[in-house]
Amino acid sequence: MDEREKLEEARRVFDVEINALQQTRDVLGREFLDILSLITGCKGRVIITGMGKPGHIARKLAATFASLGTPSFALHPAEALHGDLGMITEQDVVIAISYSGESEEITRILPNIKMIGASLVGITGNSESTLAKMSDYVQVLPAFDEACHLKLAPTSSTTVTLAYGDALAVTASEIYGFKEENFGMFHPAGALGKKLIIKVKDIMAKGDDNAIISKEETLKTAIVELSKKVLGIVTVVDSQGMIAGVITDGDLRRFLEKGVDVYTLGVEEVMSKSPSVIYEGKFAIDALKMLKERNISSAPVVDETGKAVGTVGLQKILAAGIVL
């Protein structure tokens, strides 16, 4: 094959699979809604099984369901024949994938699934197949060609099943009212998860690590606090603990260059009186956005009453793996 022929073949594969997806999208109806209701009403887990290439799709779909709020796992049908059927309970929904509907490993476990009492959903391209006839609910996929040039290897059928399962998982998550914070709870290690679960209060400097002084103090006290805490900012508070202002490293340098007497000059005379602040319950990603938008490296943190409770810094946020 020359280069032109190779590209034409690649585009043909795309066209065949796109056509299969469009056909399946157009036939979505009552069967999809019934299966969706079964999943959202499930008191157990959604268990997905398939053999061969559909087995790979089953594992991906189980992971997608689980990450979007539907407890789920993939079951290998051959292992199920040797004891793993014990993972299924009568409260579960089992989704079996077989385009032919006659995969031996699948058809052999169907009677046992029925005996256990779990609800059985079949996804197949053959309405007369064993899988279709034994399922409580069945989605019969439309007739379409596999994209393989031999029309044999599972290609279009696995792509369609993947999209169909994604549609179930995503729609179910919307029904549950699944939010970004829920998603973040299930993805704590990734950058996306960190954005959705780490709050300002989780990473701010607080207690003895926070740089905070009374507005009655002198500039000398502010210098000591800045040098000890190395936050780039010291928060100045009144007698009630409310923020009166801040003094930054930059402020300090400017006043020292003027030759001021740090032992007598009060912090009220040098502090910035309208600092940018952030609430401790905000997500750290929101603090990062604020710091970058205002071109500052640190900001005081307040609680729900407005009292100063900490300091959040750009470097601390970035060190936590949170990026825009």
Phi, psi and chi 1 to 4 in degrees:
 res  aa     phi    psi   chi1   chi2   chi3   chi4
   1 MET       -  134.2  -62.7  173.5   70.9      -
   2 ASP   -83.8  177.7   60.3   27.4      -      -
   3 GLU   -63.1  -38.4  -69.6 -175.7  -12.4      -
   4 ARG   -63.6  -42.2 -179.9 -175.2   58.9   80.2
   5 GLU   -67.0  -36.3  -69.4  172.0  -34.8      -
   6 LYS   -64.0  -43.8  -67.9  173.3 -175.6  175.7
   7 LEU   -67.3  -37.3  -72.0  173.7      -      -
   8 GLU   -63.9  -39.5  -75.2 -179.0   -5.4      -
   9 GLU   -66.6  -41.3  174.8   61.8    7.2      -
  10 ALA   -62.3  -42.8      -      -      -      -
  11 ARG   -67.5  -32.6  -67.6 -177.4 -179.4  118.4
  12 ARG   -63.8  -40.6 -177.3 -164.0   65.1   78.3
  13 VAL   -60.5  -45.0  172.3      -      -      -
  14 PHE   -58.9  -46.3  -89.0   85.3      -      -
  15 ASP   -61.8  -42.6  -70.7  -19.2      -      -
  16 VAL   -64.5  -43.9  172.2      -      -      -
  17 GLU   -71.5  -37.3  -63.5 -158.2   12.6      -
  18 ILE   -62.1  -41.6  -70.6  170.3      -      -
  19 ASN   -62.1  -41.0  179.9   63.5      -      -
  20 ALA   -63.9  -39.6      -      -      -      -
  21 LEU   -64.7  -42.9  -73.8  167.5      -      -
  22 GLN   -64.3  -40.7  -70.5  174.2  -29.6      -
  23 GLN   -61.5  -43.5  -75.5 -177.2 -100.4      -
  24 THR   -68.8  -42.0  -53.8      -      -      -
  25 ARG   -56.7  -40.8  179.6 -160.1   60.9 -171.3
  26 ASP   -70.9  -20.1  -67.7  -15.8      -      -
  27 VAL   -99.3    0.7  -59.3      -      -      -
  28 LEU   -59.8  132.5  -68.0 -178.6      -      -
  29 GLY  -164.3 -134.5      -      -      -      -
  30 ARG   -57.0  -40.0  175.0   45.9   54.3 -169.1
  31 GLU   -60.6  -43.9  -64.4   84.3    0.1      -
  32 PHE   -61.9  -45.0  179.3   88.3      -      -
  33 LEU   -63.7  -40.0  -66.0  174.2      -      -
  34 ASP   -64.9  -43.1  -72.0  -17.3      -      -
  35 ILE   -66.6  -40.3  -65.6  168.9      -      -
  36 LEU   -60.8  -45.1  179.3   63.7      -      -
  37 SER   -62.7  -37.8  -66.1      -      -      -
  38 LEU   -62.5  -42.3 -174.3   67.5      -      -
  39 ILE   -68.2  -47.7  -70.6  169.6      -      -
  40 THR   -69.4  -21.6   56.1      -      -      -
  41 GLY   -95.9    1.5      -      -      -      -
  42 CYS   -67.4  130.2  177.4      -      -      -
  43 LYS   -93.2   -9.0  -53.5 -115.9 -175.2  -87.7
  44 GLY  -110.9 -131.2      -      -      -      -
  45 ARG  -116.0  157.6  -69.7   81.0   42.2   86.4
  46 VAL   -94.5  117.7  172.4      -      -      -
  47 ILE  -110.4  126.4  -58.7  167.2      -      -
  48 ILE  -116.5  132.5  -49.5  176.1      -      -
  49 THR  -136.0  148.9 -173.3      -      -      -
  50 GLY  -169.2  159.0      -      -      -      -
  51 MET  -114.7  140.4 -169.8   65.8 -162.5      -
  52 GLY    73.0 -135.6      -      -      -      -
  53 LYS   -59.9  -41.7  -55.7  -58.1 -175.8  -66.5
  54 PRO   -60.2  -25.1  -28.0   37.3      -      -
  55 GLY   -66.7  -38.4      -      -      -      -
  56 HIS   -64.0  -41.2  -62.0  -52.7      -      -
  57 ILE   -63.6  -40.2  -61.1  -59.8      -      -
  58 ALA   -59.1  -41.8      -      -      -      -
  59 ARG   -66.6  -40.5  -72.7 -169.6  -73.1  -82.6
  60 LYS   -65.7  -43.2 -173.0  -84.4  176.9 -172.5
  61 LEU   -66.4  -39.2  -70.9  178.6      -      -
  62 ALA   -60.7  -40.1      -      -      -      -
  63 ALA   -65.9  -39.4      -      -      -      -
  64 THR   -66.7  -46.7  -61.5      -      -      -
  65 PHE   -55.9  -48.8  -90.0  106.1      -      -
  66 ALA   -61.8  -41.2      -      -      -      -
  67 SER   -71.7  -17.5   71.5      -      -      -
  68 LEU  -108.5   18.8  -69.8  174.5      -      -
  69 GLY   101.2    2.4      -      -      -      -
  70 THR  -108.7  109.1  -59.9      -      -      -
  71 PRO   -54.2  126.2  -26.3   36.8      -      -
  72 SER  -156.2  152.9 -179.6      -      -      -
  73 PHE  -151.8  160.2   66.6   86.7      -      -
  74 ALA   -95.3  141.1      -      -      -      -
  75 LEU  -120.0  123.9  175.9   67.6      -      -
  76 HIS   -77.8  123.3 -165.0  -66.6      -      -
  77 PRO   -63.3  -33.6   21.8  -32.9      -      -
  78 ALA   -68.6  -40.4      -      -      -      -
  79 GLU   -67.8  -32.0  -63.9  -65.4  -20.2      -
  80 ALA   -60.9  -34.4      -      -      -      -
  81 LEU   -68.5  -15.5  -71.8  166.9      -      -
  82 HIS  -118.0   34.8  -66.1  -83.7      -      -
  83 GLY   119.9  -22.4      -      -      -      -
  84 ASP   -73.9   -5.7  -77.9    4.1      -      -
  85 LEU   -61.7  -20.5  -81.4  165.5      -      -
  86 GLY   -65.9  -12.0      -      -      -      -
  87 MET   -75.7  -16.5  -63.4  178.3  179.3      -
  88 ILE   -92.4  138.8  -56.5  173.6      -      -
  89 THR  -121.9  169.2   74.2      -      -      -
  90 GLU   -70.1  -13.0   61.9 -178.8    3.9      -
  91 GLN   -88.0   -5.4  -68.5 -173.8  -48.0      -
  92 ASP   -87.8  162.2  -62.5  -28.1      -      -
  93 VAL  -113.8  124.9  172.0      -      -      -
  94 VAL  -106.1  124.2  178.3      -      -      -
  95 ILE  -106.1  116.0  -60.6  176.6      -      -
  96 ALA  -105.1  129.8      -      -      -      -
  97 ILE  -111.3  122.7  -55.0  167.8      -      -
  98 SER  -161.0  112.6  172.3      -      -      -
  99 TYR   -63.4  -37.7 -169.7   58.7      -      -
 100 SER   -77.4  -26.8   69.9      -      -      -
 101 GLY    77.6    8.0      -      -      -      -
 102 GLU  -128.7   14.7  -61.3  -65.5  -12.1      -
 103 SER   -56.6  124.8  -62.3      -      -      -
 104 GLU   -57.2  -45.2 -178.9 -177.4   -1.4      -
 105 GLU   -63.5  -31.7  -67.1   84.2   -5.2      -
 106 ILE   -74.6  -50.2  -66.3  -67.2      -      -
 107 THR   -64.1  -27.8   57.9      -      -      -
 108 ARG   -71.9  -25.3  -72.6 -179.6   63.9 -172.4
 109 ILE   -94.3  -10.0   64.4  173.6      -      -
 110 LEU   -60.5  -46.1  -60.9 -178.5      -      -
 111 PRO   -59.6  -37.2  -24.2   35.4      -      -
 112 ASN   -70.1  -37.4  -61.8   76.4      -      -
 113 ILE   -61.4  -40.6  -67.3  171.5      -      -
 114 LYS   -65.3  -39.2  -57.5  -69.5  -76.2 -175.6
 115 MET   -66.4  -37.0  -77.0 -169.7  -73.9      -
 116 ILE   -64.5  -33.2  -69.3  167.9      -      -
 117 GLY   103.1    4.6      -      -      -      -
 118 ALA   -71.4  152.5      -      -      -      -
 119 SER   -75.4  136.8  -62.3      -      -      -
 120 LEU  -114.3  124.7  178.3   60.3      -      -
 121 VAL  -114.1  129.4  173.7      -      -      -
 122 GLY  -108.5  136.2      -      -      -      -
 123 ILE  -117.9  112.7  -61.1  178.3      -      -
 124 THR  -150.6  164.1  179.1      -      -      -
 125 GLY  -103.2    6.2      -      -      -      -
 126 ASN  -127.2  105.8 -177.2   -0.7      -      -
 127 SER   -68.1  -16.5   61.7      -      -      -
 128 GLU  -101.4    8.2  -61.3  -58.4  -44.2      -
 129 SER   -77.3  165.9   64.2      -      -      -
 130 THR   -60.2  -42.4  -58.5      -      -      -
 131 LEU   -61.3  -45.7  175.2   57.9      -      -
 132 ALA   -62.2  -41.9      -      -      -      -
 133 LYS   -73.0  -29.2  -69.5  176.9  179.5  177.9
 134 MET   -91.4  -12.1  -67.9 -164.7   67.6      -
 135 SER   -78.6  147.0  -64.7      -      -      -
 136 ASP   -73.4  -35.3  -59.9  -53.2      -      -
 137 TYR  -135.5  139.4  -60.5   85.7      -      -
 138 VAL  -138.7  135.3   61.8      -      -      -
 139 GLN  -107.9  109.7  177.6   66.6   64.4      -
 140 VAL   -89.5  117.8  178.8      -      -      -
 141 LEU   -76.8  149.2  -57.6  175.7      -      -
 142 PRO   -66.7  163.0   24.5  -33.4      -      -
 143 ALA   -76.0  126.2      -      -      -      -
 144 PHE  -150.6  163.2   45.7   68.7      -      -
 145 ASP   -82.4  145.3  -70.2  -25.8      -      -
 146 GLU   -71.8  147.8  -63.3  -72.3    9.8      -
 147 ALA   -75.6  -17.4      -      -      -      -
 148 CYS   -55.1  138.4  164.2      -      -      -
 149 HIS   -64.6  -18.8   70.7  -77.9      -      -
 150 LEU   -90.6   -7.2  -60.5  173.5      -      -
 151 LYS    59.7   34.3  -66.3 -175.4  171.7   47.7
 152 LEU  -120.7  -49.9  -64.6  175.4      -      -
 153 ALA   -67.2  134.7      -      -      -      -
 154 PRO   -59.6  113.9  -22.6   34.2      -      -
 155 THR  -135.4  -72.3   43.9      -      -      -
 156 SER   -59.7  -41.2  -59.7      -      -      -
 157 SER   -65.7  -38.0   57.8      -      -      -
 158 THR   -74.2  -35.8   47.9      -      -      -
 159 THR   -62.7  -44.5  -61.3      -      -      -
 160 VAL   -64.4  -43.5  164.0      -      -      -
 161 THR   -63.4  -38.6  -55.4      -      -      -
 162 LEU   -61.4  -47.8  178.7   62.2      -      -
 163 ALA   -65.4  -38.2      -      -      -      -
 164 TYR   -63.5  -45.7 -175.4   89.2      -      -
 165 GLY   -64.9  -39.1      -      -      -      -
 166 ASP   -60.9  -41.0  -77.3  -15.6      -      -
 167 ALA   -61.1  -41.4      -      -      -      -
 168 LEU   -63.7  -47.7  -74.3  171.5      -      -
 169 ALA   -65.3  -43.9      -      -      -      -
 170 VAL   -69.2  -43.7  170.5      -      -      -
 171 THR   -65.1  -39.9  -51.7      -      -      -
 172 ALA   -60.7  -41.3      -      -      -      -
 173 SER   -64.6  -34.9   73.0      -      -      -
 174 GLU   -68.1  -38.0  -69.7 -165.5   45.4      -
 175 ILE   -63.3  -39.4  -66.9  171.2      -      -
 176 TYR   -68.6  -17.9  -57.0  144.9      -      -
 177 GLY    77.0   32.5      -      -      -      -
 178 PHE   -63.5  125.4 -159.9   73.4      -      -
 179 LYS  -108.3  171.8  -55.2  -66.4 -175.3 -175.8
 180 GLU   -58.6  -39.6  -75.2 -173.0  -15.2      -
 181 GLU   -67.1  -30.8   48.5  -93.7   38.1      -
 182 ASN   -66.4  -43.4  -57.6  121.3      -      -
 183 PHE   -60.8  -44.2 -172.9   84.2      -      -
 184 GLY   -62.5  -34.2      -      -      -      -
 185 MET   -63.5  -32.0 -179.1  168.9   59.9      -
 186 PHE   -89.9   -3.6  -63.1  149.1      -      -
 187 HIS  -131.6   54.9  -61.3   74.8      -      -
 188 PRO   -69.8  -22.0   27.1  -35.9      -      -
 189 ALA   -85.6  -28.5      -      -      -      -
 190 GLY   -80.9  163.7      -      -      -      -
 191 ALA   -61.2  -38.2      -      -      -      -
 192 LEU   -64.1  -44.5  178.4   58.9      -      -
 193 GLY   -62.6  -39.9      -      -      -      -
 194 LYS   -62.4  -37.6  -70.1  174.8 -178.4  176.8
 195 LYS   -62.0  -30.8  -70.2 -179.2 -177.2 -179.6
 196 LEU   -97.7   -5.4  -61.0  174.9      -      -
 197 ILE  -127.8  -26.2   61.1  172.0      -      -
 198 ILE   -81.9  123.2  -63.5  179.8      -      -
 199 LYS  -105.0  166.2  -65.6 -171.9  175.4 -178.4
 200 VAL   -56.2  -41.9  170.7      -      -      -
 201 LYS   -64.0  -20.0   62.7 -176.8  177.9 -178.4
 202 ASP   -77.4  -24.5  -61.7  -38.0      -      -
 203 ILE  -124.8   -0.9   59.2  172.3      -      -
 204 MET   -73.7  155.7   68.6 -177.0 -174.9      -
 205 ALA   -78.0  129.9      -      -      -      -
 206 LYS  -143.5  170.4   55.5 -171.8  174.5 -177.1
 207 GLY    59.2 -132.8      -      -      -      -
 208 ASP   -68.9  -16.1  -68.7  -20.9      -      -
 209 ASP   -84.6  -11.0  -65.5  -35.8      -      -
 210 ASN   -88.0  144.4 -170.9   29.3      -      -
 211 ALA   -94.5  106.9      -      -      -      -
 212 ILE  -148.0  136.1 -172.4  168.1      -      -
 213 ILE  -140.1  163.8   60.3  172.9      -      -
 214 SER   -79.8  151.2  165.0      -      -      -
 215 LYS   -70.6   -8.1   68.2  176.2 -176.5  177.3
 216 GLU   -83.7   -9.2  -49.0  -59.7  -32.1      -
 217 GLU   -77.8  169.5  -62.7  -70.8  -10.9      -
 218 THR   -95.5  169.4   63.7      -      -      -
 219 LEU   -61.9  -30.4 -173.5   55.8      -      -
 220 LYS   -58.3  -43.0  172.5 -178.2  175.3  -66.8
 221 THR   -63.0  -38.6  -56.2      -      -      -
 222 ALA   -64.0  -39.5      -      -      -      -
 223 ILE   -63.0  -45.3  -66.3  172.4      -      -
 224 VAL   -61.8  -44.9  172.1      -      -      -
 225 GLU   -65.7  -41.4 -165.9   72.0   -1.5      -
 226 LEU   -61.7  -42.3  -82.5  167.5      -      -
 227 SER   -72.9  -32.9   62.0      -      -      -
 228 LYS   -74.1  -42.1  -76.6  171.7   58.9  179.0
 229 LYS   -92.0  -21.4  -53.9  -58.6  170.9   59.4
 230 VAL    49.2   49.5 -161.3      -      -      -
 231 LEU  -105.1   -9.2  -63.8  174.5      -      -
 232 GLY    82.2   -0.9      -      -      -      -
 233 ILE  -158.3  144.8 -171.9  173.6      -      -
 234 VAL  -124.0  133.9   59.6      -      -      -
 235 THR   -91.2  132.7  -57.6      -      -      -
 236 VAL  -104.6  127.2 -178.3      -      -      -
 237 VAL  -124.0  158.4  -63.5      -      -      -
 238 ASP   -89.0 -171.9   61.8   19.7      -      -
 239 SER   -66.8  -17.4   59.0      -      -      -
 240 GLN   -94.8    0.2  -56.8  -59.9  -46.0      -
 241 GLY    83.8    9.1      -      -      -      -
 242 MET   -85.1  148.2  -51.2  -61.4  -75.3      -
 243 ILE   -70.2  124.9  -66.0  178.0      -      -
 244 ALA  -100.1  -26.3      -      -      -      -
 245 GLY   171.8 -172.6      -      -      -      -
 246 VAL  -141.0  155.3  -63.1      -      -      -
 247 ILE  -125.0  126.4  -61.9  175.2      -      -
 248 THR  -103.6  169.3   67.3      -      -      -
 249 ASP   -56.0  -40.6  -76.3  -21.7      -      -
 250 GLY   -64.4  -41.7      -      -      -      -
 251 ASP   -59.9  -44.5  -65.5  -30.7      -      -
 252 LEU   -61.3  -45.3  177.4   60.8      -      -
 253 ARG   -60.2  -42.4  -78.2 -167.1  -62.4  -87.8
 254 ARG   -63.1  -40.7  -75.7 -171.0  -69.4  -87.4
 255 PHE   -74.4  -35.2  -82.8   94.2      -      -
 256 LEU   -65.9  -34.9  -70.1  177.2      -      -
 257 GLU   -64.3  -24.2  -73.5  170.2   -1.3      -
 258 LYS   -83.2   -6.8  -66.8  178.2 -178.4  179.4
 259 GLY    74.9   33.4      -      -      -      -
 260 VAL   -71.2  158.9  -61.1      -      -      -
 261 ASP   -87.8  103.5 -176.5   -9.0      -      -
 262 VAL   -69.0  -15.1  -61.2      -      -      -
 263 TYR   -84.4  -20.1  -64.8   96.4      -      -
 264 THR  -116.7  -22.9   59.3      -      -      -
 265 LEU   -73.3  123.5 -171.1   64.8      -      -
 266 GLY   -78.1  150.4      -      -      -      -
 267 VAL   -64.4  -27.2  -65.6      -      -      -
 268 GLU   -62.7  -24.4  -79.0 -167.3  -79.4      -
 269 GLU   -81.1  -16.6  -61.2  177.8   63.3      -
 270 VAL  -120.3  -15.1  -60.6      -      -      -
 271 MET   -72.6  155.2   68.3 -176.0 -176.1      -
 272 SER   -84.5  124.9  -60.9      -      -      -
 273 LYS   -92.4   -4.6  -63.3 -177.7  179.3  179.1
 274 SER  -131.1   64.7  -60.9      -      -      -
 275 PRO   -75.0  158.5   31.5  -37.5      -      -
 276 SER   -76.2  129.0  -61.7      -      -      -
 277 VAL  -126.6  163.0  -59.2      -      -      -
 278 ILE  -140.0  146.2 -168.6  161.3      -      -
 279 TYR   -77.6  139.5  168.9   53.9      -      -
 280 GLU   -62.4  -23.7   64.1  175.9  -12.2      -
 281 GLY   -83.5   -4.4      -      -      -      -
 282 LYS   -71.7  155.0  -74.4  -79.4 -169.9 -179.3
 283 PHE   -70.9  147.1  -73.4  113.1      -      -
 284 ALA   -60.3  -31.4      -      -      -      -
 285 ILE   -63.1  -33.3 -174.2   67.1      -      -
 286 ASP   -68.2  -37.9  -64.6  -38.7      -      -
 287 ALA   -64.5  -40.9      -      -      -      -
 288 LEU   -61.1  -43.9  178.9   58.6      -      -
 289 LYS   -60.3  -44.7  -70.3  175.8 -176.9  176.2
 290 MET   -63.3  -46.0 -176.0 -165.4   80.4      -
 291 LEU   -60.8  -41.4  -66.2  173.6      -      -
 292 LYS   -71.9  -40.2  -72.0 -157.8  167.5 -172.6
 293 GLU   -63.0  -36.2  -73.7  170.4    0.5      -
 294 ARG   -97.4    2.8  -58.6 -177.4 -173.4 -177.5
 295 ASN    55.5   46.9 -163.2   29.4      -      -
 296 ILE  -126.0  159.0   54.3  178.3      -      -
 297 SER  -100.0  -19.7   60.0      -      -      -
 298 SER  -148.5  159.1  -57.8      -      -      -
 299 ALA  -151.5  147.4      -      -      -      -
 300 PRO   -68.0  151.4  -14.4   28.3      -      -
 301 VAL  -115.0  137.6 -179.7      -      -      -
 302 VAL  -120.1  157.4  -63.2      -      -      -
 303 ASP   -91.5 -170.3   62.5   14.7      -      -
 304 GLU   -66.9  -18.0   64.4  -85.1    4.4      -
 305 THR   -91.4   -6.9   68.3      -      -      -
 306 GLY    94.6    0.4      -      -      -      -
 307 LYS   -77.0  147.4  -71.3 -174.8  177.8 -179.7
 308 ALA   -71.8  127.5      -      -      -      -
 309 VAL  -128.3   -5.4  -68.1      -      -      -
 310 GLY   177.9 -173.5      -      -      -      -
 311 THR  -138.4  134.2  -59.1      -      -      -
 312 VAL  -114.1  134.8   64.7      -      -      -
 313 GLY  -121.8  153.3      -      -      -      -
 314 LEU   -57.8  -46.6 -174.4   66.2      -      -
 315 GLN   -64.5  -36.6  -67.3  -55.1  -43.9      -
 316 LYS   -64.9  -40.7 -171.4   73.2  171.4 -179.6
 317 ILE   -65.1  -47.4  -61.6  172.3      -      -
 318 LEU   -64.7  -36.3  -64.3  176.1      -      -
 319 ALA   -65.6  -23.3      -      -      -      -
 320 ALA   -80.3   -0.3      -      -      -      -
 321 GLY    85.7   18.6      -      -      -      -
 322 ILE  -100.6  122.4  -60.1  169.2      -      -
 323 VAL  -134.7  156.6  -66.3      -      -      -
 324 LEU   -79.2      -  -69.3  173.8      -      -
